[in-house]
Amino acid sequence: MRLNSLRPAAAVLLSVLLAGCVTVVQPPPPREAAPADFPENVYLKAASTAPVYRIDSASSRILVYVYREGALAKMGHDHVVASREVRGYALLPADPAGARADFYFPVSTLSMDDPELRQGAGFTSEITAEDIENTRLRMLRLLEADQHPFARIHAVRAAGTPPDLVLDAELTLHGVTRTVNIPAMLMVEGGRFSVEGETDIRQTDYGVTPFSVLGGALAVKDQLRVIFRIEGFRLGSVP
């Protein structure tokens, strides 16, 4: 076979080999849809006559501090669970009695033990990346995230005048809804709002059995500390 006749075949072979070396960039997973009965239309309709704010996920976060207990607690770890995927709306009219907010986050997006957050919480025990991921997966199983994919909050003003309020919040987790009163600070300025506060909840109130081994010698406390800061921008303004 002549050299000239080999060249086209070699070119085809080279193209196939090069194609096999190309890294295919997978598209990001689709953003999980909102809960089917999420009242988005209520806020979009109200925005024509009242100040409605969309939650800014990039600057909002909810932190949950998980504490260890039991005779062998020193063998375990305290944890910080974080949500940075908070989505939803707040209606903040001049009369605070008419204020309300609805927001949610996909449970599957919860992160565990970010080093900066652990440091901020004062958690000093050493924990491996493998242990962190195993703990996160165990948490998702306890929450039955496949059956209850969202945590949801509906809040109205219970008492107080901005900036100091008490919120009457319905928290839905693991398919169970409980009402929690939360002291909070609300700030509205320049087309943006922020609300921050903290409260305690119990896992068993939401049908979740706290992790426990060795007859409770190493366990997770039922009570969790929740700290949040939610920010948003007014619809029709520049975020």
C-alpha positions as CSV (number, residue, x, y, z in Angstrom):
1,M,0.0,0.0,0.0
2,R,1.3,3.4,-0.9
3,L,2.0,6.2,1.6
4,N,-0.6,8.5,0.0
5,S,-3.3,5.9,0.6
6,L,-2.4,5.5,4.2
7,R,-2.8,9.2,5.0
8,P,-6.6,9.4,5.0
9,A,-6.9,6.3,7.2
10,A,-4.3,7.7,9.6
11,A,-6.1,11.0,9.8
12,V,-9.4,9.2,10.6
13,L,-7.6,7.2,13.3
14,L,-6.0,10.3,14.8
15,S,-9.4,12.0,14.9
16,V,-11.0,9.1,16.7
17,L,-8.1,9.0,19.3
18,L,-8.3,12.7,19.9
19,A,-12.1,12.5,20.3
20,G,-11.6,9.9,23.0
21,C,-9.4,12.2,25.0
22,V,-11.8,15.1,25.0
23,T,-13.4,15.7,28.4
24,V,-17.1,16.0,28.1
25,V,-18.4,18.8,30.5
26,Q,-21.7,17.6,32.0
27,P,-24.4,20.3,32.4
28,P,-25.2,21.2,36.0
29,P,-28.2,19.2,37.5
30,P,-31.5,20.9,36.9
31,R,-32.6,23.3,39.7
32,E,-35.2,21.5,41.8
33,A,-38.7,23.0,41.3
34,A,-40.5,24.8,44.1
35,P,-43.0,22.9,46.2
36,A,-46.2,22.4,44.2
37,D,-48.4,24.5,46.5
38,F,-45.8,27.2,47.1
39,P,-47.8,30.6,47.0
40,E,-45.6,32.4,44.6
41,N,-48.6,33.9,42.8
42,V,-49.8,35.6,46.0
43,Y,-46.6,37.6,46.1
44,L,-46.3,38.4,42.4
45,K,-49.9,39.7,42.5
46,A,-49.3,41.7,45.6
47,A,-46.2,43.3,44.1
48,S,-48.3,45.6,42.0
49,T,-49.5,47.5,45.0
50,A,-47.2,46.6,47.9
51,P,-43.5,46.1,48.6
52,V,-42.6,42.5,47.9
53,Y,-39.1,41.2,48.2
54,R,-37.6,38.1,46.5
55,I,-35.2,36.2,48.7
56,D,-31.5,36.5,47.6
57,S,-30.1,33.0,47.9
58,A,-26.5,34.2,47.4
59,S,-26.6,36.3,50.6
60,S,-29.0,34.3,52.7
61,R,-28.2,31.3,54.9
62,I,-29.7,29.1,57.6
63,L,-27.3,27.4,60.0
64,V,-28.2,24.5,62.3
65,Y,-25.9,23.5,65.1
66,V,-26.0,19.8,66.0
67,Y,-24.5,18.8,69.3
68,R,-23.3,15.5,70.6
69,E,-24.1,13.9,74.0
70,G,-23.7,10.7,75.9
71,A,-21.0,9.0,78.0
72,L,-18.8,8.6,74.9
73,A,-19.5,12.1,73.5
74,K,-15.8,12.9,73.2
75,M,-15.5,10.2,70.5
76,G,-18.1,12.1,68.3
77,H,-18.3,15.5,66.8
78,D,-20.5,18.6,66.9
79,H,-21.7,19.6,63.4
80,V,-22.8,22.7,61.5
81,V,-25.5,22.1,58.8
82,A,-26.0,25.0,56.4
83,S,-28.5,25.9,53.7
84,R,-27.4,28.5,51.1
85,E,-30.3,27.7,48.8
86,V,-33.1,29.6,50.5
87,R,-35.8,30.8,48.0
88,G,-39.0,32.6,48.4
89,Y,-40.7,36.0,49.1
90,A,-41.5,38.5,51.8
91,L,-44.3,41.0,51.8
92,L,-43.4,44.0,54.0
93,P,-46.1,46.8,53.9
94,A,-46.0,49.9,56.0
95,D,-48.3,48.3,58.5
96,P,-46.3,45.4,60.0
97,A,-49.5,43.6,60.9
98,G,-49.8,42.7,57.2
99,A,-46.3,41.4,56.8
100,R,-45.7,37.8,55.8
101,A,-43.0,35.7,54.3
102,D,-42.8,32.2,52.7
103,F,-39.6,30.6,51.8
104,Y,-38.1,27.1,51.4
105,F,-35.0,25.2,50.6
106,P,-34.3,21.8,49.1
107,V,-33.1,19.4,51.8
108,S,-30.7,17.7,49.4
109,T,-28.7,21.0,49.1
110,L,-27.8,21.0,52.8
111,S,-24.1,21.2,53.4
112,M,-22.2,19.8,56.4
113,D,-19.2,21.1,58.4
114,D,-17.8,23.9,56.2
115,P,-14.4,24.6,57.9
116,E,-15.1,28.3,58.2
117,L,-18.5,27.7,59.8
118,R,-17.1,25.1,62.2
119,Q,-14.4,27.6,63.3
120,G,-17.1,30.3,63.7
121,A,-19.1,27.9,65.9
122,G,-16.1,27.1,68.1
123,F,-16.1,23.4,67.0
124,T,-12.4,22.2,67.3
125,S,-12.6,18.4,66.9
126,E,-10.8,17.0,63.8
127,I,-13.2,15.5,61.3
128,T,-12.3,13.9,57.9
129,A,-14.0,14.6,54.6
130,E,-15.2,11.0,54.5
131,D,-16.8,11.3,57.9
132,I,-18.5,14.6,56.9
133,E,-20.0,13.1,53.8
134,N,-21.1,9.9,55.6
135,T,-22.8,12.1,58.3
136,R,-24.5,14.2,55.7
137,L,-25.9,11.1,53.9
138,R,-27.1,9.7,57.2
139,M,-28.8,13.0,57.9
140,L,-30.6,12.9,54.6
141,R,-31.8,9.4,55.3
142,L,-33.1,10.4,58.7
143,L,-35.0,13.3,57.1
144,E,-36.2,11.0,54.3
145,A,-35.3,13.6,51.8
146,D,-36.6,11.6,48.9
147,Q,-40.1,11.6,50.4
148,H,-39.9,15.1,51.9
149,P,-37.6,17.1,49.6
150,F,-38.3,20.6,51.1
151,A,-38.1,22.4,54.3
152,R,-40.6,25.3,54.4
153,I,-41.3,28.3,56.5
154,H,-44.3,30.6,56.6
155,A,-43.9,33.6,58.9
156,V,-46.0,36.5,60.1
157,R,-45.5,39.1,62.7
158,A,-46.7,38.1,66.1
159,A,-45.6,41.1,68.1
160,G,-43.2,44.1,68.1
161,T,-42.3,47.0,65.8
162,P,-39.4,46.9,63.3
163,P,-36.6,46.5,63.8
164,D,-37.4,44.2,66.8
165,L,-40.1,41.7,66.1
166,V,-41.4,38.3,67.3
167,L,-42.2,36.1,64.3
168,D,-44.9,33.5,64.4
169,A,-43.3,30.9,62.1
170,E,-44.8,27.6,60.8
171,L,-41.8,25.4,60.1
172,T,-42.4,22.3,58.0
173,L,-39.8,19.6,58.1
174,H,-39.9,15.9,57.4
175,G,-43.6,16.4,56.5
176,V,-44.5,17.8,59.9
177,T,-45.5,21.4,60.6
178,R,-44.9,23.0,64.0
179,T,-45.3,26.7,65.1
180,V,-42.2,28.4,66.5
181,N,-42.0,31.9,68.0
182,I,-38.8,33.6,66.9
183,P,-37.3,36.9,68.1
184,A,-35.9,38.6,65.1
185,M,-34.5,41.8,63.8
186,L,-35.8,43.2,60.5
187,M,-34.1,45.9,58.5
188,V,-35.4,47.5,55.3
189,E,-33.2,49.9,53.3
190,G,-32.5,50.9,49.7
191,G,-34.7,48.3,48.0
192,R,-33.3,45.5,50.2
193,F,-34.4,43.8,53.4
194,S,-32.7,41.5,55.9
195,V,-34.1,39.6,58.8
196,E,-32.0,37.6,61.3
197,G,-32.7,35.6,64.4
198,E,-32.2,32.3,66.2
199,T,-34.3,29.7,67.9
200,D,-34.2,26.1,69.2
201,I,-36.2,23.2,67.8
202,R,-36.4,19.5,68.7
203,Q,-35.9,16.8,66.1
204,T,-38.5,14.6,67.7
205,D,-41.2,17.3,67.3
206,Y,-40.8,16.7,63.5
207,G,-40.8,12.9,63.7
208,V,-37.1,12.6,63.4
209,T,-35.3,10.2,65.7
210,P,-31.9,11.6,66.7
211,F,-28.9,9.4,65.8
212,S,-27.8,7.2,68.6
213,V,-25.5,4.1,69.0
214,L,-24.3,1.9,71.9
215,G,-27.4,2.4,73.8
216,G,-27.2,6.2,73.8
217,A,-23.5,6.3,74.9
218,L,-22.8,8.2,71.7
219,A,-25.7,10.3,70.4
220,V,-26.9,13.5,68.9
221,K,-28.9,15.8,71.1
222,D,-32.6,16.1,70.3
223,Q,-32.4,19.9,70.6
224,L,-30.9,21.9,67.6
225,R,-29.9,25.5,67.5
226,V,-31.1,27.3,64.4
227,I,-29.5,30.7,63.4
228,F,-30.5,32.5,60.2
229,R,-30.0,35.6,58.1
230,I,-32.4,36.1,55.2
231,E,-31.8,38.9,52.7
232,G,-33.8,39.9,49.6
233,F,-34.4,42.7,47.1
234,R,-37.6,44.4,46.2
235,L,-39.3,43.2,43.0
236,G,-38.8,45.9,40.3
237,S,-35.5,47.1,41.8
238,V,-32.0,46.2,40.8
239,P,-30.8,43.3,42.9
